[in-house]
Amino acid sequence: MDRGMRGTRAALAALMLAGAGCGVGTPTDFPHRLIGAGGQLFTLEELEEIANDGRIDDDAKREAFRNLGIEDEELIEALLEL
């Protein structure tokens, strides 16, 4: 194999390796984004907003968490402490 062909192969291999980790075609991850049981997305900020809403009582907050798709009652109780 001549030098030109080796150089071309080396360049091609380098491009393939560089492209493998660049994330092209992969879904974007959003920090602080969670997925409810029904597949709906919500953020930690949204959970804190519910937990810290002084206009509604704890039962209404629990219901709001359930409406987001959170089913784990222990998690809901923990979220009330945010």
C-alpha positions in Angstrom: 0.0 0.0 0.0 1.5 3.4 -0.9 1.8 6.4 1.4 -1.1 8.3 -0.2 -3.5 5.4 0.4 -2.3 5.0 4.0 -2.8 8.7 4.6 -6.3 8.7 3.2 -7.2 5.7 5.3 -5.7 7.3 8.4 -7.6 10.5 7.8 -10.9 8.6 7.2 -10.4 6.6 10.4 -9.7 9.8 12.4 -12.9 11.4 11.0 -14.9 8.3 11.9 -13.6 8.3 15.5 -14.2 12.0 15.9 -17.7 11.7 14.6 -18.5 8.7 16.8 -18.6 10.8 19.9 -19.9 14.1 18.6 -23.6 13.2 19.4 -24.9 13.8 15.9 -28.3 12.2 15.5 -28.7 11.5 19.3 -31.5 13.0 21.3 -30.5 16.0 23.4 -30.5 15.6 27.2 -31.9 18.4 29.2 -30.4 18.9 32.7 -32.9 18.7 35.5 -35.6 17.2 33.3 -37.5 14.2 34.6 -40.1 11.9 32.9 -43.4 11.1 34.6 -45.1 7.7 34.4 -47.1 8.7 31.4 -44.0 9.9 29.5 -44.6 13.6 30.2 -41.5 15.8 30.8 -41.2 18.2 33.8 -38.3 20.0 35.5 -37.1 20.2 39.1 -38.0 23.8 39.0 -41.7 22.9 38.2 -41.7 20.5 41.2 -40.3 23.2 43.5 -42.9 25.6 42.3 -45.6 23.2 43.3 -44.0 22.3 46.6 -43.5 25.9 47.5 -46.9 27.2 46.4 -48.4 28.8 49.6 -51.8 29.2 47.9 -52.6 25.5 48.0 -52.6 22.9 50.8 -50.5 19.7 50.9 -53.4 17.6 49.5 -53.7 19.9 46.4 -49.9 19.7 46.0 -50.0 15.9 46.1 -52.7 15.9 43.4 -50.6 18.3 41.3 -47.6 15.9 41.6 -49.9 13.0 40.6 -51.2 14.9 37.6 -47.6 15.2 36.4 -47.4 11.4 36.4 -45.6 10.8 39.6 -47.2 7.7 41.2 -44.8 6.9 44.0 -46.4 8.1 47.2 -43.1 8.2 49.1 -41.6 10.3 46.4 -44.6 12.6 46.5 -44.2 13.0 50.3 -40.5 13.8 49.8 -41.3 16.3 47.1 -43.5 18.2 49.6 -40.2 18.9 51.5 -38.5 20.7 48.7 
